[in-house]
């Protein structure tokens, strides 16, 4: 059985905790590896290694840090296919989707290549007589990333690229469900010339997470995952005095007005709901059909689903792969079992797909499902399903649709489809969420902006990557200086003023 372990001080380290957990190929349901789960001592070793490396890395010139990032970018680009294959093998998403994940992660490395322009401070000459004031950005120290299974490359690159370029050292705790890509990233960073210990990987579970959050030498933690865990990470980390950015769950709504191009809206809804089997925090999981758009839109979406090619990533024709685990597949099926007794109507039932219903099917597949007549209070609406289930809620007016979106406890992303510029502008002003799409179903920002939601989709004040990431991974120091020609002084107990 292939063994997956830690990466500490520039080399792979076998876990000695005695605890392991299986890694599966979701397309076959077969175990392909086991991953060693870190003990607290092993977490401490990774943090101590990172702390030692930080002492010199923080003084490394910006030009050298930039050189390492450019080298990393080149290696990452050259090994795209290898990374995509590693993602598909353990997550299950099809190769095209995995390649897109790598590409979006690469965007963040490219942003980090320009880190020198992001770290400039400010300078004021003669703020007071003979006194100058200026500000600088300094790294925090050892920072950690706790990342989810659904994006085992992109989300770590959201964090580590900017953090390391800003002068910090980094400890990554990836999901134990698909841990192999993290070791590939570690190898690439080492090949790019990153000094040993600046980047480390500890495989693990809650034991590792809690130790990372409580360790006195950790300055900050970044997290992406479900809302209950995000809340735990935020509360525990901040209770130990850390900076914490914790991105939680989502229930992203796509509002479709009657004047929209309904064919384009149906294409967008299918693409955004069922890509990666719905296991995206920016997946559209609710279509809000306004007025007369409802019947033709539901019909148009339903007509598209039978042609979706569902299968393993090893089949080049596959458009949608399996779910991450047998437990997640069963969880998604459980939501469909409750729909009709709660008053909804299953228009397309993914449980009937041959890979989901066949007794010979070993993979964790569920077909694409469409549910109409959904309303708040139903489990299929209230919960983040994280699977290929698209709900349709019908509203009579724009105001009713907006109120529905804004009443939802999540606030990650939302989209509106319309030809009316006035309605679109109203929506982008009035909707209460962190990322908004106008005729764009998955409004994930480019790397020179930042990613983050509102309400229960975000704990803490800092969004992820881009300019907000630079702010999160640095702290500002303001210096007030005077260099008098003659070293004379006197005692003055009055409050200093700028005169």
C-alpha positions as CSV (number, residue, x, y, z in Angstrom):
1,X,0.0,0.0,0.0
2,X,1.4,3.4,-1.1
3,X,2.2,5.6,1.9
4,X,1.7,9.4,2.0
5,X,3.5,11.3,4.8
6,X,4.8,14.8,5.8
7,X,7.3,17.2,4.2
8,X,9.5,18.9,6.8
9,X,12.8,20.7,6.4
10,X,13.0,20.0,2.7
11,X,12.4,16.2,2.7
12,X,9.6,13.7,3.2
13,X,9.2,12.5,6.7
14,X,7.4,9.3,7.7
15,X,4.9,9.8,10.4
16,X,5.6,7.9,13.6
17,X,2.2,8.5,15.3
18,X,1.0,5.0,14.4
19,X,-2.3,6.6,13.1
20,X,-3.3,6.3,9.4
21,X,-6.4,6.8,7.3
22,X,-7.2,5.5,3.8
23,X,-7.1,7.4,0.6
24,X,-9.5,6.3,-2.1
25,X,-10.0,6.6,-5.9
26,X,-13.5,8.0,-5.8
27,X,-14.2,6.6,-9.4
28,X,-13.6,3.0,-8.3
29,X,-14.2,3.1,-4.6
30,X,-10.9,1.3,-4.1
31,X,-8.2,2.3,-1.6
32,X,-5.1,3.5,-3.3
33,X,-3.0,4.7,-0.4
34,X,-2.8,5.5,3.3
35,X,-1.8,8.7,4.8
36,X,0.0,9.1,8.1
37,X,-1.8,11.4,10.6
38,X,0.5,13.7,12.5
39,X,0.9,13.6,16.3
40,X,1.3,16.8,18.2
41,X,5.0,16.2,18.4
42,X,5.2,16.0,14.6
43,X,3.2,19.2,14.3
44,X,5.6,20.9,16.8
45,X,8.6,19.7,14.7
46,X,7.1,21.3,11.6
47,X,6.5,24.6,13.4
48,X,10.0,24.6,15.0
49,X,11.5,24.0,11.5
50,X,9.4,26.8,10.0
51,X,10.4,29.2,12.9
52,X,14.1,28.5,12.3
53,X,13.7,29.0,8.6
54,X,11.8,32.2,9.0
55,X,14.7,33.8,10.9
56,X,16.7,34.0,7.6
57,X,13.9,34.0,5.0
58,X,12.5,37.2,6.4
59,X,15.8,38.9,5.6
60,X,16.0,37.5,2.1
61,X,15.8,40.3,-0.4
62,X,12.7,41.0,-2.4
63,X,14.5,40.3,-5.6
64,X,15.5,36.8,-4.4
65,X,12.0,36.1,-3.1
66,X,10.6,37.2,-6.5
67,X,13.2,35.0,-8.2
68,X,12.0,32.0,-6.3
69,X,8.4,32.7,-7.1
70,X,9.2,33.1,-10.8
71,X,11.0,29.8,-10.7
72,X,8.1,28.1,-8.9
73,X,5.7,29.6,-11.5
74,X,7.8,28.0,-14.3
75,X,7.9,24.6,-12.7
76,X,4.2,24.7,-11.9
77,X,3.4,25.6,-15.5
78,X,5.6,22.8,-16.8
79,X,4.1,20.2,-14.5
80,X,0.4,21.2,-14.9
81,X,-0.6,17.8,-16.3
82,X,1.1,15.9,-13.5
83,X,-0.7,18.0,-10.9
84,X,-4.1,17.7,-12.6
85,X,-3.7,13.9,-12.7
86,X,-2.9,13.8,-9.0
87,X,-6.0,15.9,-8.2
88,X,-8.2,13.6,-10.3
89,X,-6.8,10.4,-8.9
90,X,-7.7,11.3,-5.3
91,X,-10.5,13.9,-5.6
92,X,-12.3,12.4,-8.7
93,X,-12.9,15.6,-10.7
94,X,-12.3,15.2,-14.4
95,X,-9.0,16.2,-15.9
96,X,-10.3,19.3,-17.6
97,X,-11.7,20.6,-14.3
98,X,-8.5,19.7,-12.5
99,X,-6.5,21.5,-15.1
100,X,-8.6,24.6,-14.6
101,X,-8.0,24.4,-10.8
102,X,-4.2,24.4,-11.5
103,X,-4.6,27.3,-13.8
104,X,-6.4,29.4,-11.2
105,X,-3.8,28.5,-8.6
106,X,-1.1,29.6,-11.0
107,X,-2.8,33.0,-11.3
108,X,-2.0,33.5,-7.6
109,X,1.6,32.5,-8.0
110,X,1.9,35.1,-10.8
111,X,0.4,37.7,-8.5
112,X,3.1,36.8,-5.9
113,X,5.8,37.3,-8.5
114,X,4.9,41.0,-8.3
115,X,5.1,41.1,-4.5
116,X,7.6,43.9,-4.5
117,X,5.0,46.4,-5.7
118,X,2.6,45.2,-3.0
119,X,5.0,45.6,-0.1
120,X,5.8,49.3,-0.7
121,X,5.3,51.5,2.4
122,X,4.7,55.2,2.6
123,X,7.1,58.1,3.5
124,X,6.3,61.6,4.7
125,X,9.2,64.0,4.9
126,X,9.2,66.8,7.4
127,X,6.1,65.7,9.2
128,X,7.3,67.9,12.0
129,X,10.4,70.0,12.0
130,X,13.3,67.7,11.3
131,X,11.1,64.7,11.7
132,X,10.2,62.1,9.0
133,X,7.5,59.4,9.3
134,X,7.3,56.3,7.2
135,X,5.6,52.9,7.2
136,X,6.9,49.5,6.3
137,X,5.2,46.1,5.9
138,X,6.8,43.2,7.8
139,X,6.1,39.5,7.7
140,X,4.3,37.8,10.6
141,X,6.4,34.7,11.2
142,X,5.1,31.2,11.0
143,X,1.7,31.0,9.3
144,X,-0.4,28.0,8.6
145,X,-2.9,26.9,6.0
146,X,-5.7,24.4,6.6
147,X,-7.2,23.5,3.3
148,X,-10.2,21.5,1.9
149,X,-10.5,18.4,-0.2
150,X,-12.4,20.1,-3.1
151,X,-9.4,22.2,-4.3
152,X,-6.2,20.5,-3.1
153,X,-4.0,22.7,-5.3
154,X,-5.8,26.0,-5.9
155,X,-6.7,26.8,-2.3
156,X,-3.2,26.1,-0.9
157,X,-1.8,28.4,-3.6
158,X,-4.3,31.1,-2.5
159,X,-2.4,31.0,0.8
160,X,1.2,29.9,0.4
161,X,2.2,31.9,-2.6
162,X,1.5,35.3,-1.1
163,X,2.5,34.3,2.5
164,X,5.9,33.1,1.4
165,X,6.5,36.0,-1.0
166,X,5.8,38.4,1.9
167,X,8.6,36.8,3.9
168,X,6.7,34.3,6.1
169,X,7.4,30.6,6.6
170,X,4.4,28.3,6.0
171,X,3.0,25.0,7.4
172,X,0.3,23.4,5.2
173,X,-2.3,20.9,6.6
174,X,-4.1,19.6,3.6
175,X,-7.2,17.5,3.5
176,X,-6.4,13.9,4.4
177,X,-8.9,12.8,1.6
178,X,-6.5,13.9,-1.2
179,X,-3.1,14.6,0.3
180,X,-0.7,13.8,-2.6
181,X,-0.9,17.2,-4.5
182,X,0.5,18.9,-1.4
183,X,3.7,16.9,-1.6
184,X,4.0,17.8,-5.3
185,X,3.8,21.5,-4.4
186,X,6.5,21.0,-1.8
187,X,8.8,19.3,-4.3
188,X,8.2,22.2,-6.8
189,X,9.0,24.9,-4.3
190,X,12.2,23.1,-3.3
191,X,13.2,22.8,-7.0
192,X,12.5,26.5,-7.4
193,X,15.1,27.2,-4.7
194,X,13.0,27.9,-1.7
195,X,15.2,27.2,1.4
196,X,14.5,24.1,3.4
197,X,11.9,24.7,6.2
198,X,10.2,27.7,4.7
199,X,7.4,25.4,3.4
200,X,6.3,22.3,5.3
201,X,3.4,19.9,5.0
202,X,1.9,18.0,7.9
203,X,-0.8,15.4,7.1
204,X,-3.4,15.1,9.7
205,X,-6.8,15.4,11.2
206,X,-8.4,17.5,14.0
207,X,-5.4,16.6,16.3
208,X,-3.1,18.5,13.9
209,X,-5.5,21.3,13.3
210,X,-6.0,22.1,17.0
211,X,-2.3,21.9,17.7
212,X,-1.6,24.3,14.8
213,X,-4.2,26.7,16.2
214,X,-2.9,26.7,19.8
215,X,0.9,26.6,19.2
216,X,2.5,29.8,20.6
217,X,4.9,30.1,17.6
218,X,2.1,30.3,15.0
219,X,1.2,33.8,14.1
220,X,-1.7,33.4,11.8
221,X,-4.0,30.7,10.3
222,X,-5.9,30.6,7.0
223,X,-8.8,28.1,6.6
224,X,-11.3,27.1,3.9
225,X,-14.0,24.5,4.6
226,X,-17.5,24.1,6.0
227,X,-19.1,26.8,8.2
228,X,-19.1,24.7,11.5
229,X,-15.4,24.0,11.2
230,X,-14.6,27.5,10.0
231,X,-16.3,28.8,13.2
232,X,-14.3,26.4,15.3
233,X,-11.0,27.4,13.6
234,X,-11.8,31.1,14.0
235,X,-12.8,30.8,17.7
236,X,-10.0,28.5,18.7
237,X,-7.3,30.4,16.8
238,X,-8.3,33.9,18.0
239,X,-8.6,32.6,21.5
240,X,-4.9,31.9,21.3
241,X,-4.1,35.3,19.9
242,X,-3.7,34.4,16.2
243,X,-4.8,36.2,13.2
244,X,-7.4,34.0,11.5
245,X,-9.2,34.1,8.2
246,X,-11.7,31.3,8.0
247,X,-13.9,30.9,4.9
248,X,-17.0,28.8,5.5
249,X,-19.9,27.3,3.5
250,X,-22.1,28.7,0.9
251,X,-25.6,28.6,-0.7
252,X,-25.1,30.5,-3.9
253,X,-28.2,31.8,-5.6
254,X,-28.6,32.6,-9.3
255,X,-31.5,35.0,-10.0
256,X,-33.0,34.8,-13.5
257,X,-35.3,37.6,-14.6
258,X,-37.9,37.2,-17.3
259,X,-36.0,39.3,-19.8
260,X,-32.8,37.1,-19.6
261,X,-31.6,35.0,-22.4
262,X,-33.0,31.8,-21.0
263,X,-30.9,29.4,-23.1
264,X,-27.7,31.2,-21.9
265,X,-29.1,31.1,-18.3
266,X,-29.8,27.4,-18.5
267,X,-26.3,26.7,-19.9
268,X,-24.8,28.7,-17.1
269,X,-26.9,27.1,-14.4
270,X,-25.9,23.6,-15.6
271,X,-22.2,24.5,-15.8
272,X,-22.1,26.2,-12.4
273,X,-24.3,23.6,-10.5
274,X,-22.8,20.3,-11.8
275,X,-19.1,21.1,-12.5
276,X,-16.9,19.1,-10.1
277,X,-20.1,17.3,-9.1
278,X,-21.2,20.4,-7.2
279,X,-18.3,20.2,-4.8
280,X,-17.3,23.8,-5.1
281,X,-17.9,26.6,-2.6
282,X,-18.9,28.8,-5.5
283,X,-21.2,26.3,-7.1
284,X,-24.7,27.6,-7.9
285,X,-27.0,25.4,-5.8
286,X,-30.2,27.5,-6.1
287,X,-31.8,29.1,-9.2
288,X,-34.3,31.8,-8.3
289,X,-36.7,31.9,-11.3
290,X,-38.6,35.2,-11.3
291,X,-42.0,35.5,-12.9
292,X,-42.6,34.0,-16.3
293,X,-39.0,32.7,-16.5
294,X,-39.7,29.7,-14.3
295,X,-41.4,27.1,-16.5
296,X,-39.2,27.5,-19.6
297,X,-36.1,27.7,-17.5
298,X,-36.8,24.5,-15.6
299,X,-37.6,22.8,-18.9
300,X,-34.4,24.1,-20.5
301,X,-32.2,22.9,-17.6
302,X,-33.9,19.5,-17.5
303,X,-33.4,19.0,-21.2
304,X,-29.6,19.5,-20.8
305,X,-29.0,17.0,-18.0
306,X,-29.4,13.7,-19.9
307,X,-26.5,14.6,-22.2
308,X,-24.0,15.2,-19.4
309,X,-21.2,12.7,-19.6
310,X,-20.7,11.3,-16.1
311,X,-17.8,9.0,-15.5
312,X,-14.3,8.6,-14.3
313,X,-11.5,11.1,-15.0
314,X,-9.7,8.4,-16.9
315,X,-12.3,8.6,-19.6
316,X,-11.6,11.7,-21.8
317,X,-15.3,12.1,-22.6
318,X,-16.3,12.5,-18.9
319,X,-17.6,15.9,-17.9
320,X,-18.6,15.2,-14.3
321,X,-16.9,12.7,-12.0
322,X,-17.8,11.1,-8.6
323,X,-18.2,12.6,-5.2
324,X,-15.2,12.5,-2.8
325,X,-16.4,9.7,-0.6
326,X,-19.0,7.1,-0.1
327,X,-20.3,9.0,2.9
328,X,-20.7,12.2,0.9
329,X,-22.5,10.2,-1.9
330,X,-24.9,8.8,0.7
331,X,-25.4,12.2,2.2
332,X,-26.5,13.7,-1.1
333,X,-28.8,10.8,-1.8
334,X,-30.4,11.4,1.6
335,X,-31.4,14.9,0.6
336,X,-33.1,13.6,-2.5
337,X,-35.1,11.1,-0.4
338,X,-36.6,13.9,1.6
339,X,-37.6,16.2,-1.2
340,X,-41.1,15.0,-2.1
341,X,-42.3,14.6,1.5
342,X,-41.3,18.2,2.1
343,X,-43.3,19.4,-0.8
344,X,-40.8,19.6,-3.6
345,X,-40.7,17.9,-7.0
346,X,-37.8,16.0,-8.4
347,X,-37.6,16.9,-12.1
348,X,-34.5,14.9,-12.8
349,X,-33.4,12.2,-10.3
350,X,-29.6,11.6,-10.2
351,X,-30.2,8.4,-8.3
352,X,-31.4,6.8,-11.5
353,X,-28.1,7.3,-13.3
354,X,-26.5,4.0,-14.2
355,X,-23.3,4.7,-12.2
356,X,-25.3,5.7,-9.2
357,X,-28.0,3.0,-9.2
358,X,-26.1,-0.1,-10.6
359,X,-25.3,-2.7,-8.0
360,X,-22.0,-3.2,-9.9
361,X,-21.0,0.4,-9.6
362,X,-18.2,0.7,-7.0
363,X,-17.4,4.4,-7.4
364,X,-19.0,7.3,-5.5
365,X,-21.2,8.6,-8.3
366,X,-24.6,10.4,-8.2
367,X,-26.2,11.7,-11.3
368,X,-27.2,15.4,-11.8
369,X,-30.4,16.1,-10.0
370,X,-32.9,19.0,-10.5
371,X,-35.5,19.8,-7.8
372,X,-38.4,22.3,-8.4
373,X,-40.8,23.8,-5.9
374,X,-38.1,24.4,-3.3
375,X,-38.7,26.9,-0.5
376,X,-36.9,28.0,2.7
377,X,-37.4,25.5,5.5
378,X,-36.8,22.5,3.3
379,X,-33.5,20.6,4.0
380,X,-32.6,20.7,0.4
381,X,-32.7,24.5,0.5
382,X,-31.4,25.2,4.0
383,X,-28.3,23.0,4.0
384,X,-25.1,23.2,1.9
385,X,-25.5,19.9,0.1
386,X,-22.1,20.0,-1.7
387,X,-23.2,17.7,-4.5
388,X,-24.9,17.7,-7.9
389,X,-28.3,18.9,-6.8
390,X,-29.8,22.1,-8.2
391,X,-32.8,23.6,-6.5
392,X,-35.3,25.9,-8.2
393,X,-37.2,28.5,-6.1
394,X,-39.9,30.5,-7.8
395,X,-40.5,34.2,-7.0
396,X,-43.0,36.6,-8.6
397,X,-40.9,39.7,-8.4
398,X,-37.3,41.0,-8.3
399,X,-37.9,42.4,-4.8
400,X,-39.1,39.0,-3.6
401,X,-36.1,37.3,-5.1
402,X,-33.7,39.8,-3.5
403,X,-35.3,39.4,-0.1
404,X,-34.9,35.6,-0.4
405,X,-31.2,35.8,-1.3
406,X,-30.5,38.3,1.5
407,X,-32.4,36.3,4.1
408,X,-30.1,33.3,3.6
409,X,-27.5,32.9,6.3
410,X,-24.7,32.4,3.8
411,X,-23.3,35.2,1.7
412,X,-20.5,33.8,-0.4
413,X,-21.6,34.5,-4.0
414,X,-24.7,35.4,-6.0
415,X,-25.5,36.0,-9.7
416,X,-28.2,37.7,-11.7
417,X,-29.1,37.0,-15.3
418,X,-30.8,39.8,-17.1
419,X,-30.6,42.2,-20.1
420,X,-31.7,45.1,-17.9
421,X,-28.7,47.2,-16.8
422,X,-30.7,49.0,-14.2
423,X,-31.9,45.8,-12.6
424,X,-28.4,44.4,-12.7
425,X,-27.0,47.5,-11.0
426,X,-29.6,47.4,-8.3
427,X,-28.7,43.8,-7.6
428,X,-25.0,44.4,-7.4
429,X,-25.7,47.2,-4.9
430,X,-28.4,45.6,-2.9
431,X,-27.4,42.0,-2.6
432,X,-25.7,40.9,0.6
433,X,-22.8,38.7,-0.4
434,X,-19.1,39.1,-1.0
435,X,-18.9,38.1,-4.7
436,X,-21.5,39.0,-7.4
437,X,-21.8,37.9,-11.0
438,X,-23.9,39.8,-13.6
439,X,-24.6,37.2,-16.4
440,X,-21.6,35.3,-14.9
441,X,-22.6,32.3,-12.8
442,X,-19.4,31.7,-10.8
443,X,-17.9,35.1,-10.0
444,X,-14.6,33.9,-8.5
445,X,-12.3,37.0,-8.6
446,X,-9.0,37.1,-10.5
447,X,-5.9,37.0,-8.4
448,X,-5.3,40.7,-8.1
449,X,-8.7,41.1,-6.4
450,X,-9.6,39.0,-3.3
451,X,-11.9,36.1,-2.6
452,X,-14.3,36.1,0.4
453,X,-17.9,36.0,1.4
454,X,-20.1,37.7,4.0
455,X,-22.3,36.5,6.9
456,X,-21.8,32.8,7.7
457,X,-19.5,32.3,4.8
458,X,-16.6,34.2,6.4
459,X,-15.2,34.4,10.0
460,X,-12.8,37.2,10.5
461,X,-12.3,40.4,8.5
462,X,-9.8,39.3,5.9
463,X,-10.6,37.9,2.5
464,X,-8.3,35.5,0.8
465,X,-5.3,36.1,-1.6
466,X,-4.7,39.3,-3.7
467,X,-4.4,42.6,-1.9
468,X,-6.3,41.3,1.2
469,X,-3.9,38.4,1.4
470,X,-0.9,40.8,1.5
471,X,-2.6,42.7,4.3
472,X,-3.3,39.5,6.2
473,X,0.2,38.1,5.9
474,X,2.0,41.3,6.9
475,X,1.8,43.9,9.6
476,X,2.5,47.6,9.4
477,X,5.2,49.3,11.4
478,X,5.3,53.1,11.5
479,X,8.6,54.8,12.2
480,X,9.1,58.3,13.3
481,X,12.8,59.5,12.9
482,X,14.9,62.5,13.6
483,X,18.5,63.0,12.8
484,X,19.5,66.4,14.4
485,X,22.8,68.0,13.3
486,X,23.7,68.7,16.9
487,X,23.0,66.1,19.6
488,X,21.1,68.4,21.9
489,X,18.0,67.7,23.9
490,X,15.9,68.9,26.8
491,X,13.1,67.5,28.9
492,X,9.6,68.2,27.6
493,X,6.6,66.5,29.2
494,X,4.0,68.0,26.9
495,X,2.3,65.8,24.3
496,X,4.2,65.8,20.9
497,X,2.5,67.7,18.1
498,X,3.4,68.1,14.4
499,X,4.9,71.6,14.6
